[in-house]
Amino acid sequence: MKYLSIIMLGCGLVLCSCDIFTPEYDVVWKLKADEHLDTSPAIADDGTIYICSHSYLYAIDPQGKIKWEYDTEDQAITSPAIGSDGTIYFTSAYLHAVNPGGSSKWRTEVNGGTWYGCPAIGPDGTIYCNGTQRIYAVGNDGEIKWEFENASDPVVESDGTIYVELYDSGGYALAALNVEGELLWSYPVGHQREGEPVIDSDGTVYFGTHAYDDGEEGGDTASFYAIAADGNLKWEYRMRGGFLGAPAIGPDGIIYVGASQVYERGVEHSIDTSFFIAFTPDGEIEWKQPYDFYWISTPAIGSDGVVYFASQFDGFYAINPDGSEQWYSKNYGSNFSSPAIGSDGIIYFVSGGKLFALKGSSDGLASSPWPRYHHDNQNTGRAGG
């Protein structure tokens, strides 16, 4: 891909064709499907990339060619998750189970609701997914085991504990459920989350909230939380505005997350208000860098500790573990998709409705407790999975 630079020389203009790409990365391929892509990709063990549009699940080979597409016959707006047997799960008005060859295995109605997010897969193969104002636990045979009302965004601990967001007239909370769907504990928080929680190796759950000014004193302030596995608060960091997307955990235990101090809807973000923050496991700020982004996806952390994330409208970033910028590309358009990093180091992400494959400096995904969106390249949403 090229762009034209206009250089003023005396009274004349010189047009130069220049690469937009820096030596630190290269575009391997890009794919435009029949429909606009805007979810986060999952990568199977054989290298197949799965991604959803609003109506289709696409299977794409590592060379960027579509292997097959699966018509949902309604709207599919969640990211896919891949089970241990290769089954692909995603949610529209139904929870779909699709075989690796592209045929339907089963589908189960989940209260007719469509949500952004991603199913999570428990250690026993149970699939947890969002419905309308509830989550469902569905067996790998498609039968609903139980449902839990006023909950969303499930992720799973290695012992089977399910963490969800609860919401009702009393506000929001992080809640822990057991495998039978019974409430173990809940911890109230002041505001809604803007991304799924992540789980550290010691069971600590990290997540951020975001506030829009409600006119009350302190109503424009939200928090990043560290909650122990027993439901007690370990630490909390408060700031105006709050935190964007879900965090990710690096191989050294550092927690990375985007943040913004803009709390009024429709107000333009700027480099004075938006940040990328690295927290230590004890809640200290390792570093905090300003950025001119409106929104960021969940970061993905490479084997060399480089942190990759996409921002809405403002491009794709590669950040060194010390907070310095390794490279940045401005030319990818609107983006809510979180990147995945294949075992060969290829970075997959969606921007402007297209799927991109980049080669950066990392040789694969970092070995860490939670290195990317929904934990791993299969999007299982399960710690230790």
MOMO-V648789 format. One record per backbone hydrogen bond with DSSP energy under -1.0 kcal/mol. NH is the residue of the N-H (numbers start at 1). CO is the residue of the C=O. If there is no record, write none. Layout:
# MOMO-V648789
[[NH/CO] [NH/CO]]
This chain:
# MOMO-V648789
[[3/18] [5/16] [7/14] [9/12] [12/9] [14/7] [16/5] [18/3] [25/22] [26/359] [28/357] [29/357] [31/355] [37/353] [42/50] [43/377] [44/48] [47/44] [49/60] [50/42] [51/58] [53/56] [57/70] [58/51] [59/68] [60/49] [61/65] [64/61] [67/59] [68/59] [70/57] [72/55] [76/54] [79/117] [81/89] [82/378] [83/87] [86/83] [88/98] [89/81] [90/96] [92/94] [95/108] [96/90] [97/106] [98/88] [99/103] [102/99] [105/97] [106/97] [108/95] [110/93] [113/110] [120/128] [121/380] [122/126] [125/122] [127/138] [128/120] [129/136] [131/134] [135/148] [136/129] [137/146] [138/127] [139/143] [142/139] [145/137] [146/137] [148/135] [150/133] [152/165] [155/163] [156/381] [157/161] [160/157] [162/177] [163/155] [164/175] [165/152] [166/173] [167/150] [168/171] [171/168] [173/166] [174/187] [175/164] [176/185] [177/162] [178/182] [181/178] [184/176] [185/176] [187/174] [189/172] [194/208] [198/206] [200/204] [203/200] [205/227] [206/198] [207/225] [209/223] [210/192] [211/241] [219/216] [221/218] [222/239] [224/237] [225/207] [226/235] [227/205] [228/232] [231/228] [234/226] [235/226] [237/224] [239/222] [241/220] [242/240] [242/260] [243/209] [244/258] [248/256] [249/370] [250/254] [253/250] [255/279] [256/248] [257/277] [259/275] [260/242] [261/273] [267/264] [273/270] [274/270] [275/259] [276/289] [277/257] [278/287] [279/255] [280/284] [283/280] [286/278] [287/278] [289/276] [291/274] [297/310] [300/308] [301/371] [302/306] [303/364] [305/302] [307/319] [308/300] [309/317] [311/315] [312/295] [316/329] [317/309] [318/327] [319/307] [320/324] [323/320] [326/318] [327/318] [329/316] [340/348] [342/346] [345/342] [347/358] [348/340] [349/356] [351/354] [352/334] [354/351] [355/31] [356/349] [357/29] [358/347] [359/26] [366/301] [368/366] [375/372] [376/374] [379/376] [381/374] [383/156] [385/382]]
